[in-house]
Amino acid sequence: MPTLLWFRRDLRLHDHPALLDAVAADSDVLACYVLDPRLKASAGQRRLQYLYDALRDLHDSLDGRLHVSRGRPEKRIPALVKAIGASSVHVSGDYTPFGRRRDDAVRDALGDVSLEESGSPYLVSPGRVTKDDGTPYKVFTPFYAAWRKHGWRPPASSGPKSAKWIDPGDVPGRVQIPDGGVELELPAGEGAARRQWKSFVRKQLEGYDKDRNRPDLPATSRMSAHLKFGAIHPRTMAADLGDGAGAGAGAQAYLRELAFRDFYAAVLNEWPDSAWWNWNKAFDEIQVDDDKNARKLFDAWKAGRTGFPIVDAGMRQLAETGFMHNRVRMIVASFLVKDLHLPWQWGARWFLDQLVDGDMANNQHGWQWAAGCGTDAAPYFRVFNPTTQGEKFDPDGEYVRRWVPEIDEDYPDPIVDHKEERAEALRRYGEIT
C-alpha cells in the first residue's frame, strides 16, 4: 500500500530517516508539505521566504513530485491519506510545544492509520540525555559532558535511489508554492546548505574558536537558517568535525554550539511554558517597564537609534538582512533588558519576526540567558557594557561603520546613561535574589 511522507522541519533528501522508512517497503510514496496558516501568522516575512525557496528546491530535487497543500494538518493529512489509500504517514519527530500539539491532533484524526516518527532535527533528540536518576539537566556543562558520552548515530543513507514517487498532479488539493516577495541575503534549500557547509569547513572552521565572536570578520558558518528548516541535518555536519578530543579547537568549539542547540531543545521539551514565561519563576517578580516611554525606547532599539554604535549596528543588520551575529545578539539583548529594563519577551518576539533563523528553543532561551531568568543564565550582576563590548569584538570599528555609516558625522546621543541604568538594573535584580 502507498505511504505518505510529510515534510516539516526536514526539507532535504539526504540523511533523512523518515524518508528512508517511507520508501523501505518498496511502496508508492506521496511526498507532501502542508502550509499551515498558523505558521504564516507567526513567522516573519524572511522566514517564510526561506521556507518557500526551500520548498521549491525540494520540489525540483523530487523532479516536481512534491504535493503542497494549504490548511490545518489535522484535516489535510487525513485527506491525503484517503486520496491515495496510504497505510502510514512518516515524519521526523518535532519536539516544540506547537509541533507536539499539532502532531497529537493529526494522530487523533488519522484513526487507525499510524503516524510514524523517525529521527529528529537534532544530533540527540530531546529527552535522551538525562541525569542518572532520569531527570533532565538544568545546566549546560554537565549536559554537554553527558551528551558527548551518549553520542549520536552517523548520517543515514544519502537518499533513496529508486523511490516510486506518486505524481502530485493526480492528488486533489495541490497549490502552487507561494513567493513572499522578499530577497534573502543567502540562498535557501538543501543544495545551498551543503555548499555553505563545505565552504565553511574548508575556509573558516580551523579558526572558528578564535574568531567566532568577531562580527567584523566572516568567521561564522551562517548555517542557522539551514538547521532551522532541516535543509541539512546536524549529523551531516558533525561527521566533518572529527572525533572527540582529537578534533581541532575550531571543530570542538563548533560541536559545542551544536550541543547548545540540543540543550535548549531539551529544555523547551521538558518545560514547554518556558517558550514565553520565565524558566526561573523567581524572575516573575522583577520590575520591568511597560509605559509610554518604554515603548518609545523599544522603538529606538528596534530602529537601531539608541546612540550605542554596536547595538545600533546589530539592529540595523537584523532589519536589513534578517540575520545578526551571535555575539551582537547577546549585546543587544542585554541592552534591552538591563539598560532599558524592558521585558525579554518584547525582544524575543521582535527577533522571531525579523530573523530568517528564528527558532523557538534557541531564541527564547538565548533571551532568557541574557535576562538572567533561564537555565545557565548570565549572572544578574553581569551587565554587558555596549561600549567596551564594541571595542573588544569590533576593534577597528569595521562592523559598526558597515551598518552605521553616519557614526562620525550625525550620530545621535545615547538614549540612556549606561552607568546609571546598570546600577538601576542591579537594584531591581537585588530585590528578587
Phi and psi in degrees as a GROMACS rama.xvg file:
@    title "Ramachandran Plot"
@    xaxis  label "Phi"
@    yaxis  label "Psi"
@TYPE xy
-63.5246  160.027  PRO-2
-126.865  160.356  THR-3
-115.101  126.353  LEU-4
-105.274  112.922  LEU-5
-103.137  106.43  TRP-6
-76.0814  143.217  PHE-7
-138.997  -102.341  ARG-8
-92.1997  49.2335  ARG-9
-152.163  53.748  ASP-10
-83.3163  69.2718  LEU-11
-156.648  169.239  ARG-12
-110.173  -24.7434  LEU-13
-85.2921  148.585  HIS-14
48.2449  59.7078  ASP-15
-133.312  89.3292  HIS-16
-57.0115  -39.7709  PRO-17
-64.0457  -36.8748  ALA-18
-63.5522  -45.9363  LEU-19
-62.6856  -37.2845  LEU-20
-67.3549  -37.2724  ASP-21
-64.6843  -34.207  ALA-22
-98.1059  -1.73141  VAL-23
-62.6732  -34.1173  ALA-24
-84.3662  10.4942  ALA-25
59.4504  33.2403  ASP-26
-93.9586  164.757  SER-27
-70.774  140.558  ASP-28
-127.214  130.869  VAL-29
-100.005  119.084  LEU-30
-89.0372  130.469  ALA-31
-140.956  158.662  CYS-32
-139.292  138.046  TYR-33
-111.127  119.308  VAL-34
-80.0061  97.6644  LEU-35
-80.2232  121.264  ASP-36
-59.6244  -24.3047  PRO-37
-67.5901  -34.9571  ARG-38
-70.4004  -37.5228  LEU-39
-63.0656  -36.4854  LYS-40
-71.4616  -24.8366  ALA-41
-105.903  -4.61701  SER-42
-107.208  144.925  ALA-43
-72.1347  168.668  GLY-44
-61.5073  -40.7567  GLN-45
-70.2  -37.2382  ARG-46
-65.897  -38.8765  ARG-47
-64.2786  -38.6401  LEU-48
-63.4033  -41.4116  GLN-49
-59.7775  -45.6563  TYR-50
-56.5412  -49.8969  LEU-51
-63.5159  -42.3918  TYR-52
-65.724  -39.3968  ASP-53
-67.8262  -35.7264  ALA-54
-64.9265  -39.6509  LEU-55
-64.0963  -39.8038  ARG-56
-62.4618  -43.4399  ASP-57
-66.2152  -41.6676  LEU-58
-57.3168  -44.2346  HIS-59
-67.5947  -39.4089  ASP-60
-64.7877  -27.0079  SER-61
-93.2144  14.1582  LEU-62
55.0319  40.6546  ASP-63
84.3643  5.06852  GLY-64
-99.8043  55.4645  ARG-65
-123.865  121.353  LEU-66
-91.6152  114.626  HIS-67
-109.441  125.268  VAL-68
-129  171.564  SER-69
-126.487  135.206  ARG-70
146.463  -175.569  GLY-71
-75.0996  130.102  ARG-72
-57.1116  -33.5176  PRO-73
-67.3198  -11.9412  GLU-74
-103.339  -42.9421  LYS-75
-71.6377  -41.5675  ARG-76
-65.0876  -48.0557  ILE-77
-60.3404  -33.8494  PRO-78
-65.4813  -39.9177  ALA-79
-69.658  -38.657  LEU-80
-58.0332  -45.2044  VAL-81
-65.6692  -39.6899  LYS-82
-63.8681  -35.9096  ALA-83
-106.579  -2.75688  ILE-84
68.595  40.5037  GLY-85
-69.9321  145.138  ALA-86
-93.4799  -18.0351  SER-87
-160.536  159.012  SER-88
-119.849  129.92  VAL-89
-112.841  131.155  HIS-90
-140.996  160.986  VAL-91
-83.8362  144.713  SER-92
-63.5706  142.035  GLY-93
-123.218  127.003  ASP-94
-112.671  8.07557  TYR-95
-75.3786  155.706  THR-96
-55.9512  -43.6661  PRO-97
-63.138  -45.9973  PHE-98
-62.331  -37.9632  GLY-99
-67.6356  -41.2882  ARG-100
-64.8631  -43.4023  ARG-101
-60.4282  -46.2695  ARG-102
-67.7194  -35.408  ASP-103
-62.8031  -40.7312  ASP-104
-66.1086  -40.5157  ALA-105
-67.0689  -42.2545  VAL-106
-59.782  -43.2801  ARG-107
-63.6964  -39.8297  ASP-108
-71.4466  -25.4463  ALA-109
-77.0601  -21.2205  LEU-110
66.3667  -118.674  GLY-111
-79.9726  -11.3981  ASP-112
-81.8363  129.076  VAL-113
-82.1579  141.89  SER-114
-101.455  106.372  LEU-115
-104.312  120.572  GLU-116
-96.2616  136.003  GLU-117
-137.663  121.953  SER-118
72.8908  -172.444  GLY-119
-160.841  176.374  SER-120
-78.687  10.259  PRO-121
-122.255  160.358  TYR-122
-63.3029  -45.9076  LEU-123
-126.145  121.879  VAL-124
-63.6734  146.844  SER-125
-53.0835  139.23  PRO-126
93.2039  -13.0308  GLY-127
-80.9814  -34.6683  ARG-128
-100.38  109.967  VAL-129
-134.461  169.345  THR-130
-67.6257  170.587  LYS-131
-59.6774  -28.5015  ASP-132
-89.4209  6.8614  ASP-133
87.6386  -3.16752  GLY-134
-83.5666  155.616  THR-135
-76.8588  153.845  PRO-136
-75.0287  142.666  TYR-137
-111.971  -8.28318  LYS-138
-126.031  137.786  VAL-139
-67.9328  -43.7716  PHE-140
-57.4428  -49.9583  THR-141
-67.4603  -31.9985  PRO-142
-59.9468  -44.5406  PHE-143
-61.05  -42.6613  TYR-144
-62.9454  -43.9059  ALA-145
-68.7084  -35.8078  ALA-146
-62.7677  -44.9078  TRP-147
-64.1987  -40.5309  ARG-148
-66.7284  -39.2116  LYS-149
-62.6462  -45.4909  HIS-150
74.6083  -175.832  GLY-151
-150.921  163.678  TRP-152
-74.1332  155.201  ARG-153
-70.254  166.646  PRO-154
-54.7493  143.631  PRO-155
-71.5276  173.769  ALA-156
-49.3418  147.073  SER-157
-59.5289  -28.6723  SER-158
158.276  166.017  GLY-159
-71.6769  138.167  PRO-160
-93.3276  -25.272  LYS-161
-141.504  39.6608  SER-162
-65.9211  143.281  ALA-163
-101.252  88.5222  LYS-164
-78.5123  134.454  TRP-165
-75.6986  137.115  ILE-166
-67.2563  116.518  ASP-167
-66.887  -17.5361  PRO-168
-66.8382  -17.8977  GLY-169
-88.9592  0.382728  ASP-170
-115.94  127.076  VAL-171
-68.3869  158.917  PRO-172
92.83  4.15613  GLY-173
-74.2799  139.56  ARG-174
-126.91  163.269  VAL-175
-74.7767  147.12  GLN-176
-69.6442  125.514  ILE-177
-70.3205  173.455  PRO-178
-129.742  124.85  ASP-179
-76.5213  -10.1817  GLY-180
74.7822  19.1847  GLY-181
-116.366  138.984  VAL-182
-94.3329  125.397  GLU-183
-87.2716  149.879  LEU-184
-67.0686  -37.9206  GLU-185
-125.277  150.33  LEU-186
-68.0273  156.887  PRO-187
-109.28  165.548  ALA-188
102.036  172.477  GLY-189
-63.8372  -44.9762  GLU-190
-59.3258  -44.9719  GLY-191
-64.6017  -39.46  ALA-192
-62.691  -46.0159  ALA-193
-67.2743  -37.6448  ARG-194
-66.9837  -43.8419  ARG-195
-61.7402  -42.2901  GLN-196
-65.0164  -45.702  TRP-197
-61.8569  -38.8171  LYS-198
-64.7917  -42.3847  SER-199
-63.3931  -45.5082  PHE-200
-60.0359  -39.7008  VAL-201
-73.1377  -37.4165  ARG-202
-106.632  -37.3128  LYS-203
-116.9  -17.6996  GLN-204
-58.8377  -42.077  LEU-205
-57.9219  -37.9493  GLU-206
-99.5529  12.3555  GLY-207
-61.4311  -39.6653  TYR-208
-64.2615  -31.0037  ASP-209
-87.617  -33.6557  LYS-210
-107.765  -5.25881  ASP-211
-65.8007  -19.9376  ARG-212
-91.5309  6.20092  ASN-213
-101.74  103.507  ARG-214
-69.6799  -15.2783  PRO-215
-81.7989  -7.33121  ASP-216
-113.437  147.535  LEU-217
-81.8584  65.3042  PRO-218
-107.41  -5.91821  ALA-219
-102.059  167.625  THR-220
-82.7852  -25.4234  SER-221
57.9889  36.4054  ARG-222
-98.0268  -2.20821  MET-223
-62.2719  -40.6481  SER-224
-68.8733  -38.1941  ALA-225
-62.4277  -39.419  HIS-226
-69.5107  -38.6566  LEU-227
-56.1563  -43.8499  LYS-228
-97.0112  1.89309  PHE-229
70.0134  27.0255  GLY-230
-69.3631  -16.3679  ALA-231
-145.705  147.672  ILE-232
-94.8452  141.457  HIS-233
-60.0068  -22.5934  PRO-234
-65.4151  -36.5823  ARG-235
-60.5252  -38.8009  THR-236
-73.5765  -44.172  MET-237
-60.9202  -30.456  ALA-238
-62.8966  -21.7118  ALA-239
-95.4098  1.88344  ASP-240
-98.6557  1.81366  LEU-241
83.791  -176.84  GLY-242
-122.285  118.126  ASP-243
62.4584  -148.468  GLY-244
-67.9565  -15.8914  ALA-245
-75.5264  -11.1985  GLY-246
-72.806  156.598  ALA-247
-65.7014  165.287  GLY-248
-62.5595  -37.4337  ALA-249
-64.9283  -43.2431  GLY-250
-65.8109  -40.4237  ALA-251
-65.3483  -39.448  GLN-252
-64.4597  -38.511  ALA-253
-69.8512  -40.9435  TYR-254
-60.4045  -36.1393  LEU-255
-63.6093  -35.7939  ARG-256
-66.9656  -38.099  GLU-257
-64.76  -32.7835  LEU-258
-67.1566  -39.5464  ALA-259
-59.7811  -39.2569  PHE-260
-61.1892  -43.9833  ARG-261
-66.4082  -39.3303  ASP-262
-62.44  -48.5803  PHE-263
-65.582  -33.9569  TYR-264
-65.5401  -38.7991  ALA-265
-67.2315  -38.5783  ALA-266
-64.4443  -46.4614  VAL-267
-64.9807  -36.3715  LEU-268
-63.948  -39.5555  ASN-269
-78.107  -36.021  GLU-270
-125.473  74.3795  TRP-271
-60.3897  -26.5446  PRO-272
-65.3336  -18.3346  ASP-273
-72.1353  -0.544726  SER-274
-61.3305  -37.255  ALA-275
-132.208  -5.41166  TRP-276
-116.027  153.853  TRP-277
-57.8908  127.277  ASN-278
-62.98  -43.1182  TRP-279
-89.0316  104.553  ASN-280
-64.8848  -18.5159  LYS-281
-59.507  -27.462  ALA-282
-78.8712  -3.82453  PHE-283
-63.2173  -20.8545  ASP-284
-93.5999  -3.84913  GLU-285
-69.4195  144.949  ILE-286
-79.8308  124.132  GLN-287
-124.166  159.194  VAL-288
-98.5835  137.631  ASP-289
-147.176  28.0168  ASP-290
-89.6901  -170.045  ASP-291
-61.0326  -40.9742  LYS-292
-66.7728  -35.1911  ASN-293
-61.3728  -40.4853  ALA-294
-64.604  -36.7046  ARG-295
-64.8255  -44.6542  LYS-296
-64.1518  -39.171  LEU-297
-62.3132  -41.8809  PHE-298
-63.2487  -39.765  ASP-299
-64.535  -39.2753  ALA-300
-63.0224  -47.7661  TRP-301
-60.8499  -37.9799  LYS-302
-82.6302  -6.1813  ALA-303
69.6449  43.7395  GLY-304
-129.312  48.9494  ARG-305
-94.995  -16.4004  THR-306
85.058  4.73324  GLY-307
-111.818  108.495  PHE-308
-54.107  -47.0869  PRO-309
-68.2462  -33.9186  ILE-310
-66.5383  -47.6544  VAL-311
-65.4624  -37.1787  ASP-312
-62.1706  -44.9688  ALA-313
-63.0732  -43.949  GLY-314
-68.2677  -32.9448  MET-315
-73.9987  -38.0962  ARG-316
-58.775  -43.4399  GLN-317
-60.6786  -47.6162  LEU-318
-65.3103  -34.0214  ALA-319
-87.3977  -31.5208  GLU-320
-119.2  -18.2574  THR-321
78.7942  16.07  GLY-322
-137.893  150.131  PHE-323
-144.495  137.937  MET-324
-57.8884  142.822  HIS-325
-62.919  -41.9396  ASN-326
-59.4733  -40.2085  ARG-327
-70.501  -32.5655  VAL-328
-57.6338  -42.1582  ARG-329
-65.5474  -39.0006  MET-330
-66.6082  -47.4853  ILE-331
-70.6253  -29.6271  VAL-332
-70.0161  -45.0782  ALA-333
-59.1648  -40.5728  SER-334
-62.4913  -42.1944  PHE-335
-64.1686  -46.6372  LEU-336
-86.9822  -25.9932  VAL-337
-111.431  -23.0159  LYS-338
-96.7831  -36.4368  ASP-339
-99.7908  -12.6707  LEU-340
60.286  38.89  HIS-341
-101.024  157.004  LEU-342
-63.3558  137.254  PRO-343
-61.137  -26.708  TRP-344
-63.4217  -30.502  GLN-345
-62.5621  -47.3872  TRP-346
-67.6356  -40.2956  GLY-347
-62.5307  -40.7064  ALA-348
-65.5319  -40.5806  ARG-349
-65.279  -40.8863  TRP-350
-61.4111  -44.3108  PHE-351
-63.3683  -31.2699  LEU-352
-71.8696  -33.8872  ASP-353
-98.0032  -33.9527  GLN-354
-75.5847  136.007  LEU-355
-66.5398  -35.7479  VAL-356
-95.6382  17.0344  ASP-357
-52.9421  112.856  GLY-358
-124.374  130.186  ASP-359
-59.5278  -46.7442  MET-360
-67.8886  -52.242  ALA-361
-62.6948  -45.7933  ASN-362
-66.5807  -51.4872  ASN-363
-66.4976  -39.5276  GLN-364
-82.7688  -21.9804  HIS-365
-65.6193  -41.04  GLY-366
-66.5591  -39.2052  TRP-367
-70.4358  -29.4514  GLN-368
-60.0132  -47.5179  TRP-369
-64.7834  -36.6791  ALA-370
-79.4055  -13.9122  ALA-371
86.5672  5.99282  GLY-372
-109.71  9.26109  CYS-373
-112.138  -170.209  GLY-374
-70.3767  146.757  THR-375
48.4981  38.0195  ASP-376
-68.8203  152.825  ALA-377
-60.9326  132.983  ALA-378
-53.6686  145.73  PRO-379
-59.0206  -26.7122  TYR-380
-84.3354  -3.81332  PHE-381
-87.4423  105.971  ARG-382
-119.401  110.789  VAL-383
-59.1355  130.29  PHE-384
-87.3657  111.219  ASN-385
-63.2255  -26.7505  PRO-386
-72.3849  -49.2135  THR-387
-70.1963  -31.5642  THR-388
-62.4223  -42.8207  GLN-389
-63.181  -42.3349  GLY-390
-65.0759  -36.5313  GLU-391
-75.849  -43.4537  LYS-392
-102.824  -9.92402  PHE-393
-132.028  62.4301  ASP-394
-60.2559  -32.1909  PRO-395
-96.857  -1.07097  ASP-396
74.7817  15.3216  GLY-397
-68.1567  -40.0172  GLU-398
-64.2686  -45.3718  TYR-399
-62.4365  -46.2081  VAL-400
-63.7193  -29.8643  ARG-401
-64.7895  -39.0201  ARG-402
-106.28  -15.877  TRP-403
-127.973  72.2515  VAL-404
-64.0654  -19.7145  PRO-405
-88.2095  13.6806  GLU-406
-55.0174  -34.9829  ILE-407
-98.8806  7.39644  ASP-408
-122.608  -85.4515  GLU-409
-114.457  56.27  ASP-410
-91.6247  136.633  TYR-411
-70.3864  158.039  PRO-412
-71.1026  156.613  ASP-413
-58.3899  140.396  PRO-414
-79.8799  -14.6471  ILE-415
-141.826  164.721  VAL-416
-96.5244  113.111  ASP-417
-59.1878  -42.406  HIS-418
-60.7275  -44.2867  LYS-419
-66.621  -42.7622  GLU-420
-71.7787  -30.4267  GLU-421
-62.3641  -45.4744  ARG-422
-62.3887  -39.0698  ALA-423
-67.1609  -39.1482  GLU-424
-62.4641  -44.1454  ALA-425
-64.318  -35.9392  LEU-426
-61.8133  -46.2035  ARG-427
-65.5003  -43.5725  ARG-428
-63.9934  -36.5074  TYR-429
-62.0764  -27.3908  GLY-430
-70.5721  -19.3518  GLU-431
-113.319  -2.60152  ILE-432
